Amino acid sequence: MAARRKIVEISIADADAVTLGAIARSRTESASRVERARILLHYREEPSHYAVARMVGVTHQTVQRCLARAVRFGVMAALDDSPRPGKAPEITEAARAWLVSLACQKAKEPVS
């Protein structure tokens, strides 16, 4: 006997669906955001992990992960990557801004 299909309940507002459609068709967005937008849009039409995975060209686990992120953080927040753990930056934002402003200044004339 096969297990029952588990449907994840996510609600995508019409305004979010329009934004997701624009991101899914975008040629300038990152590939991961485009893929996740396509997953969410296809799942809205056909709530099946396997069917969406076939349509988008990913595994069903990828679809499950994306949907879990949408339930946990919200539909639009599910498009972004999670912050990665790692070493804290050694240079502060203020020091970085000063360095960029210094690099953008015109070079001084050499003294003869």
Secondary structure as UniProt FT lines:
FT   HELIX           14..25
FT   HELIX           31..45
FT   HELIX           49..56
FT   HELIX           60..73
FT   TURN            75..76
FT   HELIX           77..79
FT   HELIX           93..104
//
